[in-house]
Amino acid sequence: MAEIKNKEDMGQKPFAIPVKNIIYIIAGFGVMVLGYLVMMGGGPDSPDVFNPGMFSFRRIVLAPVVILAGIAIEIVAIMYRGKSKK
């Protein structure tokens, strides 16, 4: 009886994205979630009172930059090809 040498012989195709890239995808998703958490914050106690905290540096600049960094990590993680072993 012939021996099965690899997964392709068993009818299983290798996964399209390597495990290393999947870890980077999860990390990028975590960075994006962190950006959304930074953007959150409490509102004013009364709707009649203006809260200037809505326009803070953290919500207007920092959170969108963190979210965009997470998106950039996602793009790199999906597009990156490791060094070929030749």
N, C-alpha and C positions, 0 to 999 in steps of 0.2 A: 504494500500500500504506500502511496506517495505521501511524503511528509508535507505539512503546511508550513511554508517558510515565512510568510508575512500576512498581514491583515488583508491585503488585496486578494490573496488566494482564498480567503474565507468569504469573499463577497463584500467585505467592508472597505469602503474607500476612506482614506485619511481625511481628517477634518480640514476644511479650507483655511482656517485661521489657526496658527500655532498657539500653544498654551501661553507662551510668553506674551504674545499680543493680547490675548484675552485678559491677562492680568493688567496690562496697560489700559485696556478698555474699561475695566472695572475701576481702576484708579482715576481715569478721566471722568467717569460718571460720579465718583465720590467728590472730585473737585467741583464739578458743576453743582451738586447738591449743597456743598459747603458755601458756594456763592449765593445760592438761593436762601440759605439759612442766614448769611450775613445781611442780606437785603431785608429780611423780616425785622419786625420791630413793633413795639406797642404804638397804638394810636392815641389820640387825645382822649381824655376822660369825657369831655363834652364836645359835641359836634359844633358848638358855637364858638369854641376857642381855637385859634390857630396854633398849630404845633410846628415850630421851625425845625424840629428834629427830623421831619420828613425829608428835608433837603440837606442832610448831613453828608460829609465826605464818604462815609461808610456806605450809604445807600446809593449815592449818585455816581461815585467813581469806583470804589473798591469792589463792590459786589459785581458789577458788570465786567470788570477786568478779570476777576476770578472765574466767572462763568465762561468768558471767552478763552481763558487759559485751559479750562476743561474741554472746551470744544476743540481747541488746537491739539490737546493730548489725544482726543478721540480720533482725529484725522490722521495724526502720525501713527497711532496704534493700528489703525486699519490699513494704512498704506505701506507700513514698514515691512521690508523683506529682510530677513536675516542673511548673514553671509553664507554663501553656498559652500558646501563641503565638497571640493573637487580635488 
